[in-house]
Amino acid sequence: MPDDTPTPSSPTDQPTAPMPPTPEPSAHSQPAPMRPVVTGSGRRKLKKPLLIVGGAVVAAVLVGGGLVFGLYLPNTPENVYSAGLENTGKAFDQLVDYSKTLDNAHYKGAAFDGTMKYKSGQGSFDFDMNGSGDNDGNLTANMDLDLMGNKGSASIRSVHVQGNTSPDLYFQVNGIKSYLDGSGMGALDSLDGQWISIDHTLIDTYASQLGSMSPVDINATTPPTFAQIQDAETKVQAVNKQYLFTTNASTAVLANEKYLGQTKDGSRTLNHYQVGYNRDHFEAYAKALAAALNSSSLNDWSKKANKGKNLSDVLDFTSMENDIKSAKADYTFGVWVDTGTKLVSKVTFTNPEDTPETFTFAQSYTGGDDYPFSIAFNGKDDSGNPEQFTMQFSVNTKTNKVSAGIDVTSKDDTGTSTVNVSVSATPSMNAVKVTPPTGAKSVSEILNELGLGGLVSGLPAGGSSSDTPLFFQQ
């Protein structure tokens, strides 16, 4: 089988980009022609042997054509399918290795942006956002909203205060007059374009009061460490390679592939297969997955976070194993393999209880530093109306930029509605420098101007006080 291609060099401050393995040409894909050198009567001596060899080749083509194609045409459906599984397993190996390098990058912040667009028969709006933040709580963000022609914007700044966990917050809203006209809230017009500050001491006071008044014992579990997640990923991937990304007859979950022909996805050519499964191997795969998760250090976190429960219990692997035992023996799903990259391009599952519903997992890597993945659902919502849902995710292994998106299309009696959301974040080695805006008014000043000063007790114009907010007094 093919070896991995070497990984190109990367900047010293960036993790090395993984490169999915590319199959090497078969040693027999371009056989060298036989060129015997003979002179004189030697030609007559070679005539009979050449006829025998020629007859053997013809016989092989007529009788054992599969052998000839297997040797000389590495792009046969069987070889493409087998290479696709193995290469995809190796590609995920390299992505797991790449993610491990991120833990040592020690990024200080990130730049982000996002958009959201909604369209329906009742109206539409566009929302855009961009900004940057760092690990100390410094943040700057800008947002724009267009609601059926009414445009507004907002800005947020968060400034870290040395020696404090809570930052000073500032926010500003522009264009709200058009929304307030006719609403009876004209007094708020003065806030249009005005920077408002929330002092860190006020945030501390409210946070403390909320904590002491909470009637529910909230279990604020510490999230798992990066190393714990990586350990689980590594062990799960080892199980995936043993059972999923393989054609080994003794363990392969996928079985009895049937070649259905080629399709086009843009400029890419894909081999389409109908694939079944081996129930015994599927059950063994589920048990191996559970064991891998339970043996990982992420399971230590699970026991602390879930009152002693193993990850396999939290994820209800018992139900999964029962579902496998009761699944239809003749169930099949679609697999597409890119004939150029020799990677599995997508896998589609059909809901056995509702044939029109399909789930598709896909990756469309064709080279370079971007690794795109997607999950799609095509079926009906709870009311029986047609619905399509797609979630995309990609990572650039050179810049380490992560992008995600969601697209939803639904239809009902009122027409078609669409929602499109996209966000991205690019990590940085630099902290974010945020300057407090000039002319900002504190919350207490704004409330006093609006005649609502009694909502907050004892806060001076600067916005700081050790008094308990009146809102929380019993």
ABEGO torsion letter per residue (X at the ends): XBBBBBBBBBBAABBBBBBBBBBBBBAAABBBBBBBBBBEAAAAAAAAAAAAAAAAAAAAAAABAAAAAAAABAABAAAAAAAAAAAAAAAAAAAAAAAAAAAAAGBABBBBBBBBBBBBAAEBBBBBBBEBBBAAGBBBBBBBBBBGGBBBBBBBBBBBBBGBABBBBBBBBBGAAAAABGAGAAAAAAABGBBBBBBAAAAAAAAAAAAAABABBBBBBBBBBAAAAAAAAAAAAAAAAAAABBABAAABABBGBBBAEBBBBEABBBBBBBBBBBAAAAAAAAAAAAAAAAABAAAAAAAAAAGGBBAAAAAGAAAAAAAAAABBAABBBBBBBBAAAGBBABBBBBBAABAABBBBBBBABAEEABBBBBBBBBBBBAAGBBBBBBBBBBBBAAAGBBBBBBBBBBBBAAEBBBBBBBBBBBBBABBBBBBBBBGBBBAAAAAAAAGAAAABBGBBAAGBBABBBAAABX
